[in-house]
Amino acid sequence: MDRPRAAVAPAPCISGERERRSESSVDDGEIRWTDKTRYDGPREHALKAWQYSGAKIKLRPDSASTVNDLEFRDYKGGTADRAAVAQYVRDSGAAATDYIRFNRDKMSGRSRAFINSASAHELGHALGLCHKGGRVLSLMWTDIASPPITSPQSVDKANYSNLWR
């Protein structure tokens, strides 16, 4: 007889960060998104990765009758070591649009898995998740793993469930 697996516990954020609904792009249990990016494949990958069985927040394209919560966009951010590959930019204003921005300069020449990892990671931030330390296997590490983690891991799902119960 197989024993049931123990549930994975949520992992703490790295120092100085917290997981908060108020830091997410979620509005009324969903994120309505638009895109102005050349990285459609990675965007689609991220959206599918976070719509796993048990996910509570709906990720839907914006329509003429809804308000855009999140926009996927490209920018030229340079290749310096400190330049981000991608970033989640939160706008705390009322009815404001948040952004996931892909740095075209840093994405150039990267593998599909690397870019998918960056996209799914930033969407994790848009869902309110923080960075995790290296003691747990997580999509939400501060750096992209080698090989890249391209979808939420058990601990990421535990943190998501804890935040959005």
C-alpha angles and dihedrals in degrees: 000000000000117000116228113254117248114249115254112248121230114262125232122252121251115266115300097014131102135186110242135169088216090062093055133088091235116127121179094345096310146073116224109202142188130184141219097171139116088217098082093142094055091044090052090046092053093047091051093044092057094045093071122145107291096025110140103192114079117222109206136165115254118256137194090268099046137070118249110240100175135022126196108216141167128228139173104247103161130243101264115137091250094049112109120239089217135347143198111227116196120203108197095196122117112275089357125153120240121209141219103202124197116207102223091196093057095039094054112111095005123133122260089246091054093051092044089052092051092048095048091045093054092047086054087060090049086056090055101260124142134213118283129215124247095259092083130051103248143157085216097068113131091243130044109256125235107261091029121247103228104182139035113286126215092272092049090053090048091053091046091050091047091052097043103037 
